[in-house]
Amino acid sequence: MIDSDATPGGAWTHFSDVAGPGFRSLTPGQHVTFEPERVVSGTQDGYHHRALDVRKAE
């Protein structure tokens, strides 16, 4: 789950939305930037938001 003020309750993301070469993964507590998107019809795996263009914060 990715959480921010823009995504109350957290956001779902797919590993393909994580920017970077090779195997893309994140660790719990890691700071990231992302583009939030509201799920229009229902939820995505229980989340009302998706995180797109996820990048590790520098």
C-alpha positions in Angstrom: 0.0 0.0 0.0 1.1 3.5 -0.8 -0.3 6.2 1.5 -0.5 10.0 1.3 -2.9 12.8 2.1 -4.1 12.6 -1.5 -5.1 8.9 -1.1 -7.0 8.4 2.2 -7.0 4.7 3.0 -4.0 4.1 0.8 -3.4 3.4 -2.9 -2.9 0.2 -4.9 -0.1 0.0 -7.4 1.2 -2.6 -9.8 5.0 -3.2 -10.0 4.9 -2.0 -13.6 4.0 1.5 -12.4 7.2 1.6 -10.3 9.9 3.5 -12.3 13.3 2.0 -12.7 15.4 -0.7 -14.5 15.2 -4.4 -13.9 13.0 -5.9 -11.1 11.1 -3.0 -9.6 10.2 -3.2 -5.9 9.7 -1.0 -2.9 10.3 -1.7 0.8 7.9 -0.8 3.6 8.4 2.7 4.8 10.3 3.8 1.7 9.4 7.4 0.6 8.1 7.7 -3.0 6.5 10.2 -5.3 3.5 9.2 -7.4 0.5 10.4 -9.4 -2.7 9.5 -7.6 -5.7 8.3 -9.5 -9.2 7.8 -8.1 -10.7 4.4 -9.0 -13.9 5.3 -10.9 -15.9 2.1 -10.8 -15.7 0.4 -7.3 -12.3 -0.4 -6.0 -9.0 -2.0 -7.0 -8.3 -4.8 -4.6 -10.2 -2.9 -1.9 -8.5 0.5 -2.5 -10.3 3.6 -3.8 -7.1 5.0 -5.4 -4.3 3.8 -7.6 -0.7 5.1 -7.5 0.8 5.7 -11.0 4.3 6.7 -12.1 5.7 5.7 -8.7 9.3 6.9 -8.2 11.7 6.5 -5.2 12.1 9.8 -3.5 15.6 11.2 -3.4 
